[in-house]
Amino acid sequence: MRKRSSIALGFLALILIGAIVLSSPWARAAGCWGNPLAALFTACSAVCVTGLTVVDIAAEYSRAGQVAILVLVEVGCLGLMTCGTFLLIAIGRRLSLAREFSLMNAYGVEQVQGLRGLICWVVGSMLCIEGVGAILLYFRFHDVYESVFYSVMGFCNAGFSLRPDSLAAFAGDPWVILVLALETIFGGIGFLVIYNLCTFKFLRRKSGARGRLSLHSSVVLRFSFYLIAFAFVVFLASEWTGALKDFGWGQKLWVAFYQAVTPRSCGFTVIPLEALRVPTIEVYEWMMFIGGAPGSVAAGIKVTTFAVIIYTVLAMCRGEQETVISRRVVSYDAVRESIVIVVAMV
């Protein structure tokens, strides 16, 4: 209980510090103290990587204030527990066994092995993906700061934009749209899946056995693909003569693809949500409810929980006693936890 409350208080403290910074003259474009409630909301949104704002951050905040939002998003993306653990490892201090189990459980790992490598991989992979994304975006933006800003917001699934219309200005540029879509997908599948994708084809020197995708990675990748494909088809069918009617054939495809990727967590939009039809909005609501993968920066009940629920329903319809995914029996505790999560969210 003390550990959980310390994590919650840590997030609260970070939000309050961010609110003070964002309401100060140093962070505001006007150079004077601003609305503390707006600053508090923006700081909370940044730490929780939601991307909601009550002000235009490009007009309200100075470059220093925007950088402060960027830092809050990065820290929120990693999680205070992960950041604190990384700093402890960096200065050579040991973690207690309880904290090791807590951290590894947060990333869906059952055994405590290679904690130092895991934390380094989490931070390193995030910076690497964001760096590559910034380089790719620079070919269009020709501005280092703007490229880094959008790359971080894309991977962290935060959705803060330096433009009041989000990404509407880039609707005709498939390069920007596809780069941000890929970053959003990487941020939504989680660090462990990224690691598994980078290592599963290589031989393990000790055992000589060829690596393979874990059940966790397989479920996350498969159901993420299903959800994106479903949202893509629905968006095209629903908005072909609606929000997409003024776009060319090719533009409709990449805009629909991005709009299918972003609702599960990111918050960026190419087409304003108020321009969408009711069936599209309803699909968006379900996508937001499901969210991304455990150990990722996405929200929702998680695709693994959704998968367990789907397979459990199918098993019950077939009269089977156990939930089986990819020839692996899902434990009763996992099924029960998935049901509780869905009911609690509803």
N, C-alpha and C positions, 0 to 999 in steps of 0.2 A: 504494500500500500504506500509506504514512504517513497519507494522508487517511482511508482506511477505518479504520485503527487508532485515529486521533484521535476519530472519531465513536463507535466502540465504547467507548473509554475515557471519553468524555463521558457516555454513557449510564450506564456503570458508576459514575462519580463521582456522578452525580445520584442513582442508587439508593442509594449508600452515605450520601450526605448526608441523603436522605429517611429511611433506616433510623435514623440517629443522632437525627434530629429526632423521629421517631415513638416511639422508645424512651425519650425524655427525659421528666422529670416535667411539663414545660410542655405536652406533647401528650397526656398520659394523664389519664383521668378520675380515677384513684386518686391522682394527684399525686406518684407515685414512679417510679423507673426500672422499665421493663418488660422483657419477654423480647426480647432483641435479635434472635433468629431470627424471631419472629413479626413484628417491626417490619421486618426485612430482606425477608421474603416480601411483606408488605403494600406496601412501597415499590417493590419490583420489579414487583408486580402493577399498581400505579398507573401507573408510568412506561411499562410495556408495555401499558397499558389492557386488561388481561384481566378484572379484576373479581373474581378469586379471593381469598378471605380465609380465614384460619384462626381469626379472632376476629370477634366482633360489633363492628363499628367504632363503632356508636352507644353501646355500653356501655363499650368499651375506651378510646376516645379522647374527649378533651374537644373543645369547639368549635374550639379552636385546632388540635388534631390533625386534625380532620376537614377544616379549611380547608387544612392542609398536604397532605393527600391530594388535595384538589381541585386544588391548584396543581400537584402532581406529574402528575395526570391531564392537565391542560391543556398542560403542557410536553411530556409524552409524546405527546399528540395532535398537536401541531404538529410535533414532531420537533426535536431539538436543532439540526440543521443549519438548518432553516427559522427557528427562533427566533434563532439566532446571526446569520443573514443579515439578518433584519429589524432587529436591533439595529445592525448595521454600517451599513445603509442609513439608519437613523434618525439616526445621528450623522454621516452624510455621508461615510463611507469607501467606497472602491471595492472590488469583489471581483475576484479574479483570473479570467481566462477559464475556467480549469479548474474553479473553484468554481461559476461560472455554469452551465457545462454539467452539472455534477454535480447542482445543484439542479433545473434544468429537466428533466433526465432523470428525477429522482425523481417529478416530477409528470406524466410522460408527454408532455412537449413536445419536439419535435424541433429547433426553432430557438430560439436565444436572442434573444428580442424582448420588450421591456417587462418586465424582471425586477422593477423597482421596483413596477410596477403589479400584477404577479403576487403578490408577497409581501404587499402591502397588501390585495389581494383575499382572500388566504388568511386572514389574521388578521381582517380586517373581516367577512367572510362568516361565520366561525366565531362571533365575538362577536354578530353580528346575529341569527343563528339561535338561539343560546343565549339571547339576551335576549328574543326573541319567545316562545320556548318557556317561559321563566321567567314571563313575563307571563300566558300562557295557563294555566299550572299554578297561578298564584297564585289564580285564581278558585276552585280547589278546596282548595288547601292553606291559603290565607290566612296564609302565613308566607313572608317574603322569602327567608330563608336556605334553607329546605327546597325552595322553588321553584327557586332558582338551582342548588342541589346536584343535584337530579334532572334538571334541564334539561341541565347540563353532562355528567352521566353518560350521559344518553340520546344526545346528539349525539356525544360522544367514544366511544360504544360501550363504556364501561368497566364498567357493571353494578354499581358499588358502591351499596349501599342503606343507608338509616338505619333499616331494619326488618329483623329476623332472617329474615322470610319473603319477602324481596325485594319484589315488587309484589302479593303475594297479597291484601293488604288492599284493593286497588283493582280486584279482579276484577269488581265490580259497577258500576264507574264508567267508562263508555266514553270520557268526556272525557280523563281522565288516560291511559288506555291508548292512545288514538288519537294524542294529542299526542306521547307518548314514542315511539310507533311511527314517526310521521313524522320525528321528530328522528333516530331510529336509521337510517332509510332515507337521509336527507340525509347523515348521517355516513358511511354505507357506500358512497355512489356517488362521493364524492370532490369536491374543490374545483373541478377543471376542468369537470366535468359541471355543477355548479351554475352556474358562470360561463357556460357554453355555453347553459344553459336560460334564463338571464336576458338574454342578448344576441342569440340567434339570429334573433329576429323583426325586429330593427331594421336599417334601412339603414345601410350603411357610407358615411360622407360622402365619403371619398376616392375609392372605386371605384364607388360607386353600386350595388354588388351586394348582394343580400339575403343576410343571414347564414343559415347552415344548421347543423344538428346535425353535428358531426364524426363520423367513423367510430367513434372511441373512445366518445363519448357515446352513440351509437346502440347499440353493442354492450352497453355497461354497462347502459343503461336497459332494453333488450329482455331480456337474460338475467337481470337482477335481477327483472323482472316474472315471467319464467318460473319462477324458483326460488321466489319468494314464493307464487305461485299453486299450484305443485306441493306445497310444504310445507303450505299451507293446506288443500288437498283431502285430503292424506294424514292430516293431524292430525284433521280432522273425521271422516273415515272410520274411523280407528283408535281415536279416543278418544270418539266420540259416546256410546257406552254404557260408557265407562271413566271417565277423569278428568273428562269433561264431563257425566256423567250427572245431576249435581245442579244443573246450570245451566239457566236458561231458554233458549228458542230464540235470542233475540237476543243474550243474553250468550255463548252458545256461539260465535256468529259473530265477535264482536270479540275474545274471548279466543283463539280459534283463529287469527285474523289476527295478533295480536301474537305468539303463539307461533310463527307462521310467519316473522315478521320477525326475531326476536331471535337464533335459534341461529347465524346466519352470523357473528356477532361480538359482540353486545352483552353477554349474560350475565344480563340481567334475566329473571326468570321470574314468571309469574302462577300457574302450576301447578307444584308441586315436581317435579323431574325423576324422583324415585324413584316418583312416582305414575303415570308414563307406561308404556305397553306397549312391548314389545321392537321392533316395527316402527317406532314413532314415534322411539325412541331411535336406531335405525339411520339413519333419514332425517336426524335431527339431526346425526349424525356426518358424513354426506356434506355437509350444509349448512356445517358448521364447516370441513370440509376445503376446500371451494370458497371460502368467505369473500366479501369484497366487491370493490371496484374498486381499481385502482392509484391511488396518491395520496390514498387515503381513510384513515380510521382503522380500517378493518376488516382482518382477518388472512386467512389461507388462501392458496391458490394464485392467487387473484383470478379474477373472472368472465371477464375477457378471456382469460386462459390457458385456462380451461375452454371458452370459445367457440372458440378456435383449435383445441383438441384435437378438439372435436365436428366442426367443419367439415373438419378434416384427415381424420378417419375417414370422413366421408361422401364426401369427394373420392376417397379410396382405394377405397371400395366401388363408386364409379361409374367407376373406372378413369381418373380425371383426375390430371394431374401436378401441378397447383397448387391451393393452398388459396385459395378465393375467398369473401369475406364482403361482402355488399352491393355486388357487382360490383367489388370492390377485391381485387387479388391480395395475399395476405399473403406477406411475404418469407420466404425459406428460413431465415434467421437467427431470425426470430420464431417460426417453427414449431419449430425445433430447441430454442430456449430454453424454449418451453412444454413440450416433452416432457421436457427435463432437469429443469425445476421440478417437474413431476408425479412423475417417478421419484424425485427426491431427497426429496420430501415423503413418498412411500410408504415 
